[in-house]
Amino acid sequence: MIYFIKIKKNILLLLILFWTSSLNANAKINSNEEAEKFLNNYCIEIVSAIKDAYETQLEAVSNQDWKTFGEKGRWIGSLADVYSKLCE
């Protein structure tokens, strides 16, 4: 079961990377300032997604929907992992 969760987490991270790279396929970053600005915006998006998932978790707890709670918890963990590698 743990192995399956790790595989899903890796697939999710790959999908995020492909999605974000396809959005900016034609964008060129020509300076450190532009790179920093992009990364700052990207990190803000990650934090926003974590906040949304957390709020969904709160709703799931009040409804005793433990499946959704667990799914959002794994999503938050994946996002936090990306954040810790790119944003700190």
Beta strands, then each sheet from edge to edge (+ up, - down):
end
